[in-house]
Amino acid sequence: MSLGRVAKNTFVVAAFFGVNKALALVYTILVARRFGLSREMDAFNAANNIPDMLFALISGGALAMAFIPVLSEVLTTEGREAMWGLFSRVANLVFLVTASLAFAVARRAWFLVTEVVAPGFDLELQVLTVELMRLNLIALMLFSLSGLVSAGLYAHQHFWLPAMAPVMLDIGQLIGVLFLAPRWGVHGLVYGNILGAALHLGIQVPGLWKYRFRWLPRIELLHPRVLQVLFLMGPRVLTIFFIQLIFIARDFLASYLPPGSITALAYGWYIMQVPETLLGTAVGLVLLPTFSELWARRDLEGFRRTVNQGIRIVLALNLTAAAVLAAALPYLLPILGLNFQDTQLVVWTARAYLAGMAGHALLELVARGFYAQQDAITPLFASFFNTFLYLALAFFFGKRLGAVGIGLANAMAFTTEALLLTFFLARRHPGIVGLHGTWWRTLAGTALGAGAVYALSLVRPEAGLVEGFLRAALGAGLALAWIWPEVRTFLRMNPLESLG
């Protein structure tokens, strides 16, 4: 069976994402063994919030979602020279805005930490958080450039170098934890992030040469294509702001919980993100340029068919993977080297996040369906609703269940947002969400795969890391047999084949 272009590109992205997540897992284990669920790690994780939000708002998710569809359209209809002209104008503007905001955050870091990010920290921990936040802004500037380069390469359907970039980030972070943290403590982790950001940018530069990038020292705010990007980016910025507000609210609430709660939430989120990135983000990322090109060509039937296939694929893969992983976690997480109580906290927090993994993956896909149509307003309203639902749920469950309750609130809110956007997409394109037999096969595979892992835990409660992985593999194999039609559809996807 020959692979379709979507599958090939997704495997490229997923392969590098897999390497990225494997290295990130090594990094996480090393950090956990060195710092545990300590106060310093709470400060480190809290300090990332504002810089991460700025990156996501300006040159990360916000720009990519708005920029790639327009770049793809310009490349398809006007050619490469026009595309790079638009790229230069937007890149110049974005870099100036990022630099200005980074300077403003550096000046107001004390206020942000004490009043917004971690008011529950004591004075010493707040001082440390401010120091780390200011250092993180250096990495932000490098990431702002790197995110732009990624968008330009994605528009050319080039996925290799952008997919390698996170691996380079991991290398920098590993240098930080192995060689810099022993000397400078938690500050060494931030120095590793800065090095990783530089490598993240550097690995993608050859792609600019390959596609004959020419930089123009212009901005031209009134240029029609620049305005088109800005009009799309405006609602997307607000959408990302609401998403990032969730992370800030998470750490705000967790700063009043027992020490280690912020770090447990960070680990739980990471554990859910590993499979979701491979089985959700990678698929959505590869399909966005395809969605955009199909829409630009006004191939509505091809657009509906491709989105429908994507929905069935991400639901089948992510529901089964989340259930199997949740059942296997008690055998996998002792590798972090935490004590029993802290390990149990991370296990149940991760399980809470995993309950929403399919919702996160579905959201990755259906949101891109709207952005491909250059509609950024509908996802904005859904994200606005999601944020306030999350705040209410996190406050309610957080007070009763601690970190686990905050993770559960995340799962419930993001799943609700994904279903809401799916409903709106189905109203606009009738038949686009038809699940056919996917639903019952996925439920059967999920029950069988997770049930097998759980049954083995009853027969043999004590199991090491290797046996835990084997149990998870067994569960995944049993589930895969039920969802094979969706896997086969994914492997054969080539929606642009008939278009030449």
N, C-alpha and C positions, 0 to 999 in steps of 0.2 A: 504494500500500500504506500503510494507516494504521498508525502506531506504537502499540505497546502501552504500558501505563503504566510497566512496568519499563524499557523502552528509553528512554522520555521522561525518566524520572528519572535514569537512568544517563547519558544525554547531558548533562543539566544538570550532574551531578556531574563527569563526565569533561571537559566543556567548561571548567569552572572549574579543575579539576585540570590541564587542559592549559595554561591561562593561568598557573597556579601553576608548573608545570614549566618553561614557557618563561621566565618571570621568574627562576626559580631557576637556569636554565641561564645566563642573562645574569649573574646574581650569581656563579655558579661561575666563569665565564670571567673576570670582573673580579677576583675573588679570586685565581684562578690566575695572572693576569698581574701582579698586584701582589705576591703573596707566594710563588708557585711552590710546589715541594715543600719548603718551608723548615721549620726547627726551630720557628719561631713558629706555623706552621699545624699542626704536629704537636701542640703544646701546646693550641691552640684546639680541635682535634677531640677530644683526650683530655679536656679540661675539660668537654665536653658530656656525657660518659658518665653520671655520677652524677645530675645534674639530669634528663637525659632518662629515666633509669631510674625516678626518682621520679614523673615525670609519667605515664609509661606504666603504672606500678604502681597509681597512685591515681586519677587523673582522666583518663587517656588510654584506652589499649586495654583495661585491666582493667575500669574502670568502665563503659565503653561497652558491652562485650559482656555484662556482667551487668545493667546498668541498662536498656538499651533493651528487651529482651524483657519485663521486668517492667512498665516504663512502658507499653508497648504493650498488655499484658494488662489493666492497670488502666484505661487509657483506653477499651478495648473493652468491659469488663465493668462498670466503676463510674463512668465519666465523667471529664470534664476536671478538676473541682474536686478529686476524690480523687487524680488523677494529680499535680497541682501540689502537693498536700499531701505526697505521698511524695517528690516532687522536692526540696522545701524541707528535709525532714528529712535526706535523704541528702546534699544539698549542704552543709548546715551542718556535718555530721560530717566530710565529706571535706575541707572547707576548713581546719578546725581540725587535722586530722591532717597535712595538707600543710604548714601553717605550722610545726607542731612538728618535723616531720622536716627541713624546710629549715633551721631554726635549729640542729638537731643536726648536719647536714652542714656548715654554715658553721663550727661550732666544731671539727669533726674533719677539716676539709678537708686539712690537712697529712698526717695519717696516711693518709687515703684515696688521696692522690696518690702518696706515697712507697712505700706498701706494697701498694696494690691496683691503681691505674689505670696508673701509668707508673713503675715502679721502675727501669727502664732509663735514664730521663732523667738528665742531669747536674743539679747543684744549681740552677743558674740557671734551667733550663727547668722544673724542678719548682716553683720559686717563682712563675714566670709562670702555670703551670697552676693553682695554688691561687688566685691572684688572679682568673683568668677563671672558675673554677668558682663562686666566691662571688658574682660578678656574675650568673652565669647563674641563680642561685636566685631573683633578682627576677623574671625572665621566667617561671620555674616557677610562682610564685604566681598570676600573671595567666593562664597557661595552665590552671591547675587550675580556675578559674572558667569559662573559655571552653569547656573540654571538657564541663563539666556542662551548659552552655547548649546545646551541640550535641546532646547526648543527648536533652534535652527536645524540641528541634525535630524530630529524627529520628523520635521516637515519634509525632509528628503527621504523618508522611510529608512533612515540609517539608525540602527539601534545598538551596534556593537560598542562604540566608544562611550555613549551615555550609560550603557549598562555596566561598563567596566569602572566608571567613575566611583560608585559606592564602594567597590573593592579597594580602590586607592584610599578612600576615606578610612576604611577599616585598618589599612596598613599604618596610616598615621596614628590612629587611636591605639593600636597595639604597641607602637613605639612609645606612646605616652604612658600606658599602664606598665610596660615592662622596664623601661629605662628612665622615664622622667618622674613617674609617681614615687619610686623609692627615694628620690632626692627631694622633690618638692611637694610630696603628698598629693592632695586632690587637685592642686594647681597644675600638676603634671598631666592630669587627664585633659585639662583645657588646652595646654600646650600641644598635646597630641591631636586634639580636634583642629587646631589651627594648621598644623602640618598636614593633616588629612584633607582639609579644605583646599590647600594649595595643590595637593596632588590630584584632587577631584577635578579641579580646573585644568591642570596641565595635561592630563591624559586625553582631554577632548580637543585640544588645540589642533592636532593633525587633521581632524575632520574638517576644520575650517579651510585648511589648505586644499584638501581633496575636492571640496565643492566650490573652490575659487571665491572664497569670501573676500569682499572688498569693503573696508570700513569708510563710512562717510561721516565727517565731523559736523553733523547736523541733528537737529531735533524736529523742528517744523511741526509744532503742535496742531496747526490747522490743516496739515496734509490729510486728505480724505482717508487713507489707509491707517494713519496714526489715530485719527479720531475713531475709526472703526474698532481698532484694538482697545482704545480707552473706554469706549462705550460698552464693550463686552467685559473689560477688566473691572470696571467700576462695581457692578453687581457681584462679580466674582470675588473682589476684595472683601466686600461685606460678608459674602458667604464664608470665606476662609476666616474672617475675623470671628464670626460666630463659632466656627469649629475650634479655633485656637482659644477662644474664651472658655470653652469646656475644659481645656487642659489647665488654664489658669485657675478656674473655679475648683477643679479637682485638687490642686495643690493648696489652694486657699483653705478648703475644708479640711484636707488631710493634715495641714500644719497644726491643727488643734487636736489631732488624734495622737496616740502613743508614738514615740520615736520609731522610725523605720517605716511608717505607713506610706509616705511619699515614695520611698524606694520600692516598697512592695507593689505599689500601683504601677510604677515605671516598669518593673520586671513583668508584671501581669500583662500590661499592654504590649510589651515586647514579645512575649511568648505567643500572644494572639496574632501579632503582626507578622511573625515569621511565615506561617503557612498562608495567611491572607495576602501577603505581598506576592508570594509565588503563584497562588491560585486565583487571585482577584485583581490586584494592582497590575500585574504583568499582562494579563489578558486585556484589561481596560486600556492600559497605556498603548499597547500595540494596535488596538482597534480604533482608537480615537482618530488617527490620520485616515484610516479606511472609512469610518463613519463620515468624516469631513469631506473626503473626496466623493463618496457616493452622493452626499447631499449637494455638493457643488455641481455635480453632473445631473442633478435632479432625477437620479435613479431611485425613486421612492420605494419601489418593490424590493430592490436590492438592499436598501437601507433597513426596511422593516424586517426582512429575512435575516440580515446579519445581526441586528440588535436582538431579535428573538433567539437566535442560536447562542449568542453571548449570554443572555439571561439564563437559559437552561443549563449552559455549561458551568457558569460560576455558582449557581445554586447547587447543582449536583456535587461539584467538587468540594465546595466549602462547607456544606452541611455535614457531609460524611467525614471530612478531615477534622472538623472541630469536635465532633462527638468522639471519634477515636482518640484524638490527642487528649481530650479531657479525661477519658478513662485511664490513659497511660501515664498521666502526669506524676502520680506518687512515686513511680519507679524512675522517672527521668530527672526530677529536680534536685534530689540529693547531691547531684554533681556540683551544685552551687556552693556546697560546703557550709551551709547555714545550719544552725541548731534546729531541733525538731519543731519547736514552736514557730520559728520564723519560716521554715520550709512549708509548714501547713498553711501559714498565712499567704504565702506566694501561690501555693497550689490552688487554694479556693478563690483568690483574687483572679488568677489566670482563668479559672473555670468560669467565673462571672463574665470576664471579657469574651471568652470563647462562645458563650451563649449568643453573642451578637456578631460573630465572625461572618456568617453568611449575609447578614444585613450590611456590614461594612463592604463586603465584596460586591453585593448587588448595587450598592450606592456608587461604587467606583464605576460601574458600567452604565447605569441608567443616567447618572449625571452627565457623563460624556455624550450620551445620546442627545441631551439638550444642548450642550455646548457645540456639538457638531452642527446643529441647526442655528448656531449663533444666538441662542436664547439663554441668557444668563439670569433672567429675572425669576423664572420658575424655580431653579435650584436655590436662589436667594431666599425666597419665601419659605421653602421647605427647611432650609438651614436655620432660619430665624425661629421657626416653630420648634425645631429640634433642640435648639439651645435652651429655650425656656422650659421645655419638657425635661431636659436633662437636669437643669438647676433644681427644679422641684423634686425630681426623683432622687438626685444625689443628696439633697438636704434631708429628705425623708429616710432613705435607706442608709445613708452614711451615719446618721445618729444612732441607728439601731444595729447595723451590721459592720460598721467601720469601713475599712478599705474594701472589703468584699462588697458591701452595699454600694459604694461609689462605682466599682467596676460593673455591677449589675445595672445601675442606672445608665451607664454608657451603652451597654448592650441593648437595653430597651429603647432608648431614645434614637440611636442610629438605625435600628431595625425599623422603627416607626417611620423615620424620614425616608428610608429606602422604599418602603411600601407605598408611601405617599407619592413619591416621584414616579414610581412604577405605574400607579393609578393614573396620574396625569399624562404620562407617556402613552398609555393604552387608550385614553380618551382621544388623544390627538391622532394616533395611528391605530385604528381598530385591528385586532388580531396580532399585534406586535408582542403580546405577552402570553400567547397560548403555550401552555406547558406540556400539552399532549400527555404522554405517559411518564414524563420526568418526575412529577411530584410523588407518585406512589412508589416508583422504583427507588428514588432517593431516600424516602422514609424507610423502605425495607432494607436498603443497604446500610443506612445509618444505624438502625436497630441491630442488625446482624453484626456489623463490624464492632461497634462499641460494646454490644452485649457479649461478644466473644472475649474482648479484653477484660471486661468486668468479671465474667465467669472464671477466667483463669486466675484472677486475683483472689477469688473465694477458694479455689482449689489449692493454690499455692500463694499465700499472702506475701511471703518474703521473696523478693526478686531483685537482682542487681540491675545495673544500667544496661548491660548487653541484652539480658533477658527482657527488660522493659522495651527496648527498641524492637526486639523480635516480636513481642506481643503486639506492639503498635503496627508493625509491618503486616502481621497476620490479619489484624482487624481491617487495615486498609485494603488488603487483597480481597477479603470477603466482600467488602463494600464495593470495590471496583467492579466486581463481576455483575453487580446490579445496575450500575450506572454506565456500563460500557457503551450503550448507544450514544450518550452525550460525549463520551471521550472520543468515539469514532467520528462524530460530527466535528469536533474540535480539530482533530488531526487532518481532516479533509478540507477545512474551510479555506476558500480562495475567492472571496466575493468580487475581486476586481479582475478576475481572469478574463471574463467576457468583454471587459472594457479595453483590453490591450495594455 
